[in-house]
């Protein structure tokens, strides 16, 4: 397998995204990735983050790119988790990404960096690192209408995005009755 074939495989498994860290075990990323960018095989999205030029987009690409641009420990956070799962009828103007480490790199305006609170429960949804749905619903308490959060709990439970125990805890928190 050639270096390009290995890089292509990584990208195809990760929303078309390849980072310099991904490439380190395969080739010299400081030479190969810029070369492939010049030839049009890759597109440079930001420092150390590239995307395959020949890639079919999906609905989760923007979340995967946001997390990759922020770094290894980054997760989709809060209202953006609800948007990613099509819960609570939300459409935030930016993607909220949380990280526990300090970031100095320049990020696109469509990414809002948030400090990751200790104890945040993490999840992986279709290969995108994120806050757990139950935790995201709690995070949005006070900033979204209660009715939308109740709807999010009911829908998340129905779709299996939260387990039975999490659903019970959220139902108690939001005083949701079975008939809701």
PLY file of the C-alpha trace (Angstrom):
ply
format ascii 1.0
element vertex 180
property float x
property float y
property float z
element edge 179
property int vertex1
property int vertex2
end_header
0.00 0.00 0.00
1.41 3.41 -0.95
1.54 6.36 1.42
-1.28 8.05 -0.47
-3.50 4.94 -0.30
-2.96 4.74 3.48
-3.75 8.46 3.92
-6.81 8.08 1.69
-8.05 5.19 3.85
-7.70 7.29 7.02
-9.63 10.13 5.39
-12.41 7.88 4.12
-12.89 6.54 7.66
-12.94 10.04 9.19
-15.26 12.33 7.21
-12.49 12.96 4.70
-10.27 14.44 7.42
-6.58 13.67 7.85
-4.45 15.34 10.51
-0.67 15.57 10.69
-0.87 13.30 13.76
-2.72 10.69 11.67
-0.05 10.87 8.97
2.99 10.60 11.28
2.88 6.81 11.37
2.61 6.60 7.57
4.85 9.28 6.07
6.64 12.55 6.77
3.57 14.83 7.08
5.55 18.08 6.78
6.60 17.03 3.26
3.84 14.77 1.94
0.69 16.60 3.07
1.67 20.00 1.57
2.75 18.20 -1.63
-0.64 16.47 -1.93
-2.32 19.80 -1.22
-0.43 21.40 -4.15
-1.45 18.56 -6.47
-5.10 18.91 -5.43
-5.50 15.61 -3.60
-5.93 17.34 -0.22
-7.43 20.61 0.92
-5.82 22.42 3.87
-8.59 23.28 6.38
-6.35 24.75 9.06
-3.15 24.12 10.91
-2.47 20.40 10.74
-5.94 19.50 9.40
-6.58 18.41 5.81
-9.55 17.01 3.89
-9.58 14.69 0.90
-10.55 16.63 -2.21
-12.48 13.63 -3.54
-14.86 13.04 -0.66
-18.65 12.80 -0.54
-19.95 15.17 2.15
-22.23 14.04 4.98
-24.39 15.86 7.51
-21.78 15.45 10.27
-18.76 16.85 8.39
-18.91 20.30 9.96
-18.84 18.80 13.47
-15.93 16.48 12.63
-13.97 19.38 11.10
-14.65 21.62 14.12
-13.39 18.99 16.55
-10.31 18.27 14.39
-9.42 21.96 14.13
-9.59 22.45 17.90
-7.52 19.37 18.77
-7.31 15.85 20.15
-9.21 16.46 23.38
-11.99 18.55 21.80
-15.66 17.55 21.82
-18.85 18.98 20.33
-20.59 20.65 23.26
-23.98 21.85 24.54
-26.54 23.11 22.06
-24.38 21.88 19.17
-24.81 18.30 20.42
-28.57 18.79 20.30
-28.28 20.24 16.78
-26.08 17.33 15.67
-28.78 14.89 16.84
-31.68 17.00 15.49
-33.13 17.50 18.97
-34.97 20.48 20.52
-35.41 22.32 17.19
-32.11 24.20 17.56
-29.86 25.66 14.90
-27.00 27.51 16.62
-25.09 30.05 14.50
-21.79 28.47 15.58
-20.57 25.04 16.52
-19.68 24.95 20.20
-16.55 22.90 20.84
-15.19 22.31 24.33
-11.66 21.46 25.33
-9.84 21.24 28.61
-6.55 22.45 27.17
-5.63 25.97 26.23
-5.76 26.73 22.50
-3.93 29.61 20.88
-4.47 28.69 17.26
-6.70 30.79 15.09
-10.09 29.16 14.53
-12.76 29.95 11.94
-15.54 32.27 13.10
-18.11 29.47 12.86
-16.46 27.66 15.81
-17.09 28.86 19.37
-14.51 27.54 21.81
-15.78 26.68 25.30
-13.87 25.62 28.40
-14.65 21.96 29.14
-16.17 21.66 32.62
-14.79 18.89 34.82
-16.99 15.82 34.93
-18.44 16.32 31.44
-19.62 12.98 30.08
-18.20 12.19 26.65
-19.62 10.20 23.79
-18.71 9.27 20.24
-21.49 9.72 17.71
-20.78 8.34 14.25
-17.07 8.93 14.79
-17.44 12.50 16.10
-16.31 13.09 19.68
-19.03 14.88 21.64
-20.65 15.49 24.97
-23.23 12.85 25.88
-26.78 13.73 24.89
-28.06 13.62 28.48
-25.23 15.88 29.64
-25.85 18.27 26.72
-29.54 18.56 27.63
-28.54 19.47 31.19
-26.00 21.99 29.90
-28.74 23.76 27.92
-31.02 24.07 30.93
-31.67 27.78 31.46
-30.60 28.79 27.96
-33.29 26.92 25.98
-37.02 26.84 26.57
-38.09 24.07 28.95
-40.59 22.74 26.38
-37.81 22.22 23.84
-35.67 20.39 26.38
-38.61 18.20 27.41
-39.15 17.42 23.73
-35.43 16.62 23.40
-35.60 14.18 26.35
-38.65 12.40 24.93
-37.20 12.22 21.42
-33.74 11.11 22.64
-35.34 8.36 24.72
-37.48 7.20 21.79
-34.46 7.14 19.43
-32.18 5.37 21.93
-29.77 8.30 22.28
-30.06 8.09 26.07
-30.36 4.93 28.12
-33.23 4.09 30.46
-31.43 5.34 33.58
-30.49 8.67 31.97
-34.05 9.07 30.72
-35.46 8.52 34.22
-33.06 11.07 35.74
-33.90 13.68 33.10
-37.63 13.02 33.44
-37.34 13.68 37.18
-35.28 16.84 36.58
-37.74 18.25 34.08
-40.84 16.72 35.74
-41.94 14.89 32.63
-45.01 12.70 32.88
-45.46 9.62 30.73
-48.34 11.29 28.86
-46.12 14.20 27.75
0 1
1 2
2 3
3 4
4 5
5 6
6 7
7 8
8 9
9 10
10 11
11 12
12 13
13 14
14 15
15 16
16 17
17 18
18 19
19 20
20 21
21 22
22 23
23 24
24 25
25 26
26 27
27 28
28 29
29 30
30 31
31 32
32 33
33 34
34 35
35 36
36 37
37 38
38 39
39 40
40 41
41 42
42 43
43 44
44 45
45 46
46 47
47 48
48 49
49 50
50 51
51 52
52 53
53 54
54 55
55 56
56 57
57 58
58 59
59 60
60 61
61 62
62 63
63 64
64 65
65 66
66 67
67 68
68 69
69 70
70 71
71 72
72 73
73 74
74 75
75 76
76 77
77 78
78 79
79 80
80 81
81 82
82 83
83 84
84 85
85 86
86 87
87 88
88 89
89 90
90 91
91 92
92 93
93 94
94 95
95 96
96 97
97 98
98 99
99 100
100 101
101 102
102 103
103 104
104 105
105 106
106 107
107 108
108 109
109 110
110 111
111 112
112 113
113 114
114 115
115 116
116 117
117 118
118 119
119 120
120 121
121 122
122 123
123 124
124 125
125 126
126 127
127 128
128 129
129 130
130 131
131 132
132 133
133 134
134 135
135 136
136 137
137 138
138 139
139 140
140 141
141 142
142 143
143 144
144 145
145 146
146 147
147 148
148 149
149 150
150 151
151 152
152 153
153 154
154 155
155 156
156 157
157 158
158 159
159 160
160 161
161 162
162 163
163 164
164 165
165 166
166 167
167 168
168 169
169 170
170 171
171 172
172 173
173 174
174 175
175 176
176 177
177 178
178 179
